[in-house]
Amino acid sequence: MTIAHSGWREFRNRPRMKRHYFIYSRSVCWRWVSEGHGGFVSVPDDDPGNCAVCSRRVIWRRAHGRI
């Protein structure tokens, strides 16, 4: 079994907060650090519930083969 090290993560204790994309423990927008692994949700990169900065950077990284 492999552990996912990147993906969209929801903050369950803050339900109104936007989702952020984490690679290892740092969000792509550099605003958040997470200590846990896993807990990722499967949503499209351009979903309106995602952080706008993370969404733009993830779309760019996927287009350039960096994720």
PDB file as gemmi writes it, atoms N, CA and C in Angstrom:
CRYST1    1.000    1.000    1.000  90.00  90.00  90.00 P 1                      
ATOM      1  N   MET A   1       0.836  -1.181   0.000  1.00  0.00           N  
ATOM      2  CA  MET A   1       0.000   0.000   0.000  1.00  0.00           C  
ATOM      3  C   MET A   1       0.880   1.244   0.000  1.00  0.00           C  
ATOM      4  N   THR A   2       0.590   2.167  -0.898  1.00  0.00           N  
ATOM      5  CA  THR A   2       1.359   3.398  -0.942  1.00  0.00           C  
ATOM      6  C   THR A   2       0.579   4.521  -0.272  1.00  0.00           C  
ATOM      7  N   ILE A   3       1.294   5.413   0.339  1.00  0.00           N  
ATOM      8  CA  ILE A   3       0.675   6.558   0.991  1.00  0.00           C  
ATOM      9  C   ILE A   3       0.717   7.735   0.023  1.00  0.00           C  
ATOM     10  N   ALA A   4      -0.435   8.345  -0.193  1.00  0.00           N  
ATOM     11  CA  ALA A   4      -0.481   9.507  -1.075  1.00  0.00           C  
ATOM     12  C   ALA A   4       0.230  10.673  -0.402  1.00  0.00           C  
ATOM     13  N   HIS A   5       1.053  11.362  -1.148  1.00  0.00           N  
ATOM     14  CA  HIS A   5       1.770  12.489  -0.584  1.00  0.00           C  
ATOM     15  C   HIS A   5       1.297  13.830  -1.139  1.00  0.00           C  
ATOM     16  N   SER A   6       0.327  13.815  -2.041  1.00  0.00           N  
ATOM     17  CA  SER A   6      -0.188  15.075  -2.561  1.00  0.00           C  
ATOM     18  C   SER A   6      -1.665  14.939  -2.900  1.00  0.00           C  
ATOM     19  N   GLY A   7      -2.378  16.046  -2.795  1.00  0.00           N  
ATOM     20  CA  GLY A   7      -3.793  16.059  -3.133  1.00  0.00           C  
ATOM     21  C   GLY A   7      -4.521  17.201  -2.449  1.00  0.00           C  
ATOM     22  N   TRP A   8      -5.802  17.324  -2.787  1.00  0.00           N  
ATOM     23  CA  TRP A   8      -6.651  18.347  -2.180  1.00  0.00           C  
ATOM     24  C   TRP A   8      -7.065  17.890  -0.795  1.00  0.00           C  
ATOM     25  N   ARG A   9      -6.948  18.757   0.163  1.00  0.00           N  
ATOM     26  CA  ARG A   9      -7.306  18.422   1.543  1.00  0.00           C  
ATOM     27  C   ARG A   9      -8.317  19.419   2.077  1.00  0.00           C  
ATOM     28  N   GLU A  10      -9.341  18.877   2.756  1.00  0.00           N  
ATOM     29  CA  GLU A  10     -10.332  19.707   3.434  1.00  0.00           C  
ATOM     30  C   GLU A  10      -9.959  19.818   4.902  1.00  0.00           C  
ATOM     31  N   PHE A  11     -10.248  20.956   5.477  1.00  0.00           N  
ATOM     32  CA  PHE A  11     -10.056  21.141   6.915  1.00  0.00           C  
ATOM     33  C   PHE A  11     -11.382  20.817   7.585  1.00  0.00           C  
ATOM     34  N   ARG A  12     -11.481  19.663   8.187  1.00  0.00           N  
ATOM     35  CA  ARG A  12     -12.753  19.200   8.743  1.00  0.00           C  
ATOM     36  C   ARG A  12     -13.218  20.047   9.925  1.00  0.00           C  
ATOM     37  N   ASN A  13     -12.292  20.622  10.659  1.00  0.00           N  
ATOM     38  CA  ASN A  13     -12.692  21.449  11.793  1.00  0.00           C  
ATOM     39  C   ASN A  13     -13.076  22.869  11.355  1.00  0.00           C  
ATOM     40  N   ARG A  14     -12.883  23.198  10.079  1.00  0.00           N  
ATOM     41  CA  ARG A  14     -13.258  24.498   9.528  1.00  0.00           C  
ATOM     42  C   ARG A  14     -13.996  24.273   8.213  1.00  0.00           C  
ATOM     43  N   PRO A  15     -15.268  23.895   8.275  1.00  0.00           N  
ATOM     44  CA  PRO A  15     -15.983  23.478   7.068  1.00  0.00           C  
ATOM     45  C   PRO A  15     -16.198  24.581   6.031  1.00  0.00           C  
ATOM     46  N   ARG A  16     -16.162  25.846   6.411  1.00  0.00           N  
ATOM     47  CA  ARG A  16     -16.395  26.917   5.445  1.00  0.00           C  
ATOM     48  C   ARG A  16     -15.110  27.353   4.734  1.00  0.00           C  
ATOM     49  N   MET A  17     -13.997  26.770   5.132  1.00  0.00           N  
ATOM     50  CA  MET A  17     -12.717  27.135   4.557  1.00  0.00           C  
ATOM     51  C   MET A  17     -12.488  26.412   3.227  1.00  0.00           C  
ATOM     52  N   LYS A  18     -11.796  27.049   2.320  1.00  0.00           N  
ATOM     53  CA  LYS A  18     -11.506  26.456   1.017  1.00  0.00           C  
ATOM     54  C   LYS A  18     -10.551  25.269   1.161  1.00  0.00           C  
ATOM     55  N   ARG A  19     -10.616  24.349   0.187  1.00  0.00           N  
ATOM     56  CA  ARG A  19      -9.665  23.239   0.142  1.00  0.00           C  
ATOM     57  C   ARG A  19      -8.334  23.732  -0.398  1.00  0.00           C  
ATOM     58  N   HIS A  20      -7.243  23.146   0.081  1.00  0.00           N  
ATOM     59  CA  HIS A  20      -5.909  23.499  -0.392  1.00  0.00           C  
ATOM     60  C   HIS A  20      -5.222  22.250  -0.908  1.00  0.00           C  
ATOM     61  N   TYR A  21      -4.327  22.411  -1.876  1.00  0.00           N  
ATOM     62  CA  TYR A  21      -3.588  21.298  -2.449  1.00  0.00           C  
ATOM     63  C   TYR A  21      -2.256  21.175  -1.707  1.00  0.00           C  
ATOM     64  N   PHE A  22      -2.015  20.006  -1.133  1.00  0.00           N  
ATOM     65  CA  PHE A  22      -0.798  19.775  -0.372  1.00  0.00           C  
ATOM     66  C   PHE A  22       0.134  18.830  -1.110  1.00  0.00           C  
ATOM     67  N   ILE A  23       1.401  19.153  -1.109  1.00  0.00           N  
ATOM     68  CA  ILE A  23       2.455  18.254  -1.559  1.00  0.00           C  
ATOM     69  C   ILE A  23       3.315  18.024  -0.336  1.00  0.00           C  
ATOM     70  N   TYR A  24       3.348  16.783   0.099  1.00  0.00           N  
ATOM     71  CA  TYR A  24       3.922  16.401   1.390  1.00  0.00           C  
ATOM     72  C   TYR A  24       3.229  17.212   2.479  1.00  0.00           C  
ATOM     73  N   SER A  25       3.865  18.097   3.160  1.00  0.00           N  
ATOM     74  CA  SER A  25       3.204  18.768   4.271  1.00  0.00           C  
ATOM     75  C   SER A  25       2.923  20.246   4.012  1.00  0.00           C  
ATOM     76  N   ARG A  26       3.258  20.763   2.846  1.00  0.00           N  
ATOM     77  CA  ARG A  26       3.107  22.191   2.553  1.00  0.00           C  
ATOM     78  C   ARG A  26       2.066  22.399   1.459  1.00  0.00           C  
ATOM     79  N   SER A  27       1.178  23.393   1.659  1.00  0.00           N  
ATOM     80  CA  SER A  27       0.214  23.698   0.606  1.00  0.00           C  
ATOM     81  C   SER A  27       0.935  24.384  -0.544  1.00  0.00           C  
ATOM     82  N   VAL A  28       0.376  24.252  -1.733  1.00  0.00           N  
ATOM     83  CA  VAL A  28       0.997  24.816  -2.924  1.00  0.00           C  
ATOM     84  C   VAL A  28       1.019  26.345  -2.858  1.00  0.00           C  
ATOM     85  N   CYS A  29       0.040  26.944  -2.183  1.00  0.00           N  
ATOM     86  CA  CYS A  29       0.014  28.403  -2.046  1.00  0.00           C  
ATOM     87  C   CYS A  29       0.930  28.879  -0.917  1.00  0.00           C  
ATOM     88  N   TRP A  30       1.542  27.982  -0.194  1.00  0.00           N  
ATOM     89  CA  TRP A  30       2.475  28.249   0.906  1.00  0.00           C  
ATOM     90  C   TRP A  30       1.814  28.923   2.108  1.00  0.00           C  
ATOM     91  N   ARG A  31       0.500  28.785   2.254  1.00  0.00           N  
ATOM     92  CA  ARG A  31      -0.187  29.403   3.388  1.00  0.00           C  
ATOM     93  C   ARG A  31      -0.402  28.438   4.541  1.00  0.00           C  
ATOM     94  N   TRP A  32      -0.305  27.138   4.277  1.00  0.00           N  
ATOM     95  CA  TRP A  32      -0.629  26.136   5.287  1.00  0.00           C  
ATOM     96  C   TRP A  32       0.420  25.044   5.352  1.00  0.00           C  
ATOM     97  N   VAL A  33       0.588  24.504   6.560  1.00  0.00           N  
ATOM     98  CA  VAL A  33       1.445  23.343   6.787  1.00  0.00           C  
ATOM     99  C   VAL A  33       0.580  22.304   7.485  1.00  0.00           C  
ATOM    100  N   SER A  34       0.697  21.058   7.043  1.00  0.00           N  
ATOM    101  CA  SER A  34      -0.089  19.976   7.625  1.00  0.00           C  
ATOM    102  C   SER A  34       0.851  18.915   8.173  1.00  0.00           C  
ATOM    103  N   GLU A  35       0.504  18.377   9.328  1.00  0.00           N  
ATOM    104  CA  GLU A  35       1.344  17.350   9.934  1.00  0.00           C  
ATOM    105  C   GLU A  35       0.915  15.944   9.559  1.00  0.00           C  
ATOM    106  N   GLY A  36      -0.320  15.768   9.136  1.00  0.00           N  
ATOM    107  CA  GLY A  36      -0.823  14.440   8.839  1.00  0.00           C  
ATOM    108  C   GLY A  36      -0.607  14.029   7.393  1.00  0.00           C  
ATOM    109  N   HIS A  37      -0.785  12.747   7.136  1.00  0.00           N  
ATOM    110  CA  HIS A  37      -0.716  12.216   5.776  1.00  0.00           C  
ATOM    111  C   HIS A  37      -2.083  11.676   5.415  1.00  0.00           C  
ATOM    112  N   GLY A  38      -2.392  11.683   4.158  1.00  0.00           N  
ATOM    113  CA  GLY A  38      -3.677  11.151   3.708  1.00  0.00           C  
ATOM    114  C   GLY A  38      -4.800  12.131   3.986  1.00  0.00           C  
ATOM    115  N   GLY A  39      -6.017  11.639   3.947  1.00  0.00           N  
ATOM    116  CA  GLY A  39      -7.177  12.488   4.164  1.00  0.00           C  
ATOM    117  C   GLY A  39      -7.484  13.375   2.968  1.00  0.00           C  
ATOM    118  N   PHE A  40      -7.005  12.977   1.791  1.00  0.00           N  
ATOM    119  CA  PHE A  40      -7.224  13.782   0.603  1.00  0.00           C  
ATOM    120  C   PHE A  40      -8.586  13.477   0.000  1.00  0.00           C  
ATOM    121  N   VAL A  41      -9.162  14.470  -0.647  1.00  0.00           N  
ATOM    122  CA  VAL A  41     -10.449  14.303  -1.318  1.00  0.00           C  
ATOM    123  C   VAL A  41     -10.229  14.385  -2.820  1.00  0.00           C  
ATOM    124  N   SER A  42     -11.091  13.724  -3.553  1.00  0.00           N  
ATOM    125  CA  SER A  42     -10.983  13.697  -5.010  1.00  0.00           C  
ATOM    126  C   SER A  42     -11.955  14.727  -5.592  1.00  0.00           C  
ATOM    127  N   VAL A  43     -11.414  15.858  -6.007  1.00  0.00           N  
ATOM    128  CA  VAL A  43     -12.217  16.917  -6.628  1.00  0.00           C  
ATOM    129  C   VAL A  43     -11.449  17.440  -7.839  1.00  0.00           C  
ATOM    130  N   PRO A  44     -12.157  18.040  -8.807  1.00  0.00           N  
ATOM    131  CA  PRO A  44     -11.460  18.632  -9.954  1.00  0.00           C  
ATOM    132  C   PRO A  44     -10.598  19.819  -9.514  1.00  0.00           C  
ATOM    133  N   ASP A  45      -9.545  20.078 -10.262  1.00  0.00           N  
ATOM    134  CA  ASP A  45      -8.628  21.160  -9.901  1.00  0.00           C  
ATOM    135  C   ASP A  45      -9.270  22.533  -9.987  1.00  0.00           C  
ATOM    136  N   ASP A  46     -10.283  22.697 -10.834  1.00  0.00           N  
ATOM    137  CA  ASP A  46     -10.907  24.010 -10.993  1.00  0.00           C  
ATOM    138  C   ASP A  46     -12.231  24.138 -10.234  1.00  0.00           C  
ATOM    139  N   ASP A  47     -12.434  23.321  -9.229  1.00  0.00           N  
ATOM    140  CA  ASP A  47     -13.644  23.379  -8.412  1.00  0.00           C  
ATOM    141  C   ASP A  47     -13.693  24.709  -7.657  1.00  0.00           C  
ATOM    142  N   PRO A  48     -14.863  25.355  -7.555  1.00  0.00           N  
ATOM    143  CA  PRO A  48     -14.934  26.648  -6.855  1.00  0.00           C  
ATOM    144  C   PRO A  48     -14.677  26.558  -5.351  1.00  0.00           C  
ATOM    145  N   GLY A  49     -14.709  25.376  -4.783  1.00  0.00           N  
ATOM    146  CA  GLY A  49     -14.429  25.216  -3.359  1.00  0.00           C  
ATOM    147  C   GLY A  49     -12.944  25.123  -3.043  1.00  0.00           C  
ATOM    148  N   ASN A  50     -12.088  25.216  -4.063  1.00  0.00           N  
ATOM    149  CA  ASN A  50     -10.642  25.140  -3.872  1.00  0.00           C  
ATOM    150  C   ASN A  50     -10.050  26.541  -3.743  1.00  0.00           C  
ATOM    151  N   CYS A  51      -8.921  26.625  -3.076  1.00  0.00           N  
ATOM    152  CA  CYS A  51      -8.154  27.864  -2.990  1.00  0.00           C  
ATOM    153  C   CYS A  51      -7.776  28.291  -4.411  1.00  0.00           C  
ATOM    154  N   ALA A  52      -7.999  29.553  -4.759  1.00  0.00           N  
ATOM    155  CA  ALA A  52      -7.739  30.031  -6.114  1.00  0.00           C  
ATOM    156  C   ALA A  52      -6.259  29.952  -6.478  1.00  0.00           C  
ATOM    157  N   VAL A  53      -5.384  30.297  -5.542  1.00  0.00           N  
ATOM    158  CA  VAL A  53      -3.940  30.267  -5.811  1.00  0.00           C  
ATOM    159  C   VAL A  53      -3.482  28.827  -6.019  1.00  0.00           C  
ATOM    160  N   CYS A  54      -3.911  27.929  -5.126  1.00  0.00           N  
ATOM    161  CA  CYS A  54      -3.553  26.513  -5.275  1.00  0.00           C  
ATOM    162  C   CYS A  54      -4.064  25.971  -6.599  1.00  0.00           C  
ATOM    163  N   SER A  55      -5.295  26.312  -6.955  1.00  0.00           N  
ATOM    164  CA  SER A  55      -5.893  25.808  -8.190  1.00  0.00           C  
ATOM    165  C   SER A  55      -5.083  26.232  -9.416  1.00  0.00           C  
ATOM    166  N   ARG A  56      -4.727  27.511  -9.496  1.00  0.00           N  
ATOM    167  CA  ARG A  56      -3.931  27.992 -10.637  1.00  0.00           C  
ATOM    168  C   ARG A  56      -2.583  27.293 -10.701  1.00  0.00           C  
ATOM    169  N   ARG A  57      -1.928  27.138  -9.557  1.00  0.00           N  
ATOM    170  CA  ARG A  57      -0.602  26.532  -9.545  1.00  0.00           C  
ATOM    171  C   ARG A  57      -0.650  25.044  -9.867  1.00  0.00           C  
ATOM    172  N   VAL A  58      -1.682  24.351  -9.410  1.00  0.00           N  
ATOM    173  CA  VAL A  58      -1.812  22.921  -9.705  1.00  0.00           C  
ATOM    174  C   VAL A  58      -2.091  22.719 -11.192  1.00  0.00           C  
ATOM    175  N   ILE A  59      -2.965  23.534 -11.769  1.00  0.00           N  
ATOM    176  CA  ILE A  59      -3.255  23.419 -13.198  1.00  0.00           C  
ATOM    177  C   ILE A  59      -1.985  23.669 -14.005  1.00  0.00           C  
ATOM    178  N   TRP A  60      -1.191  24.679 -13.640  1.00  0.00           N  
ATOM    179  CA  TRP A  60       0.063  24.967 -14.334  1.00  0.00           C  
ATOM    180  C   TRP A  60       1.051  23.811 -14.188  1.00  0.00           C  
ATOM    181  N   ARG A  61       1.179  23.271 -12.965  1.00  0.00           N  
ATOM    182  CA  ARG A  61       2.115  22.159 -12.735  1.00  0.00           C  
ATOM    183  C   ARG A  61       1.713  20.927 -13.535  1.00  0.00           C  
ATOM    184  N   ARG A  62       0.422  20.603 -13.588  1.00  0.00           N  
ATOM    185  CA  ARG A  62      -0.031  19.449 -14.367  1.00  0.00           C  
ATOM    186  C   ARG A  62       0.252  19.658 -15.857  1.00  0.00           C  
ATOM    187  N   ALA A  63       0.060  20.879 -16.357  1.00  0.00           N  
ATOM    188  CA  ALA A  63       0.302  21.169 -17.774  1.00  0.00           C  
ATOM    189  C   ALA A  63       1.774  21.035 -18.135  1.00  0.00           C  
ATOM    190  N   HIS A  64       2.659  21.287 -17.175  1.00  0.00           N  
ATOM    191  CA  HIS A  64       4.095  21.226 -17.428  1.00  0.00           C  
ATOM    192  C   HIS A  64       4.741  19.941 -16.896  1.00  0.00           C  
ATOM    193  N   GLY A  65       3.919  18.993 -16.469  1.00  0.00           N  
ATOM    194  CA  GLY A  65       4.420  17.694 -16.041  1.00  0.00           C  
ATOM    195  C   GLY A  65       5.167  17.713 -14.724  1.00  0.00           C  
ATOM    196  N   ARG A  66       4.807  18.600 -13.823  1.00  0.00           N  
ATOM    197  CA  ARG A  66       5.508  18.700 -12.545  1.00  0.00           C  
ATOM    198  C   ARG A  66       4.760  18.037 -11.394  1.00  0.00           C  
ATOM    199  N   ILE A  67       3.574  17.509 -11.663  1.00  0.00           N  
ATOM    200  CA  ILE A  67       2.841  16.740 -10.646  1.00  0.00           C  
ATOM    201  C   ILE A  67       2.531  15.399 -11.255  1.00  0.00           C  
TER     202      ILE A  67                                                      
END                                                                             
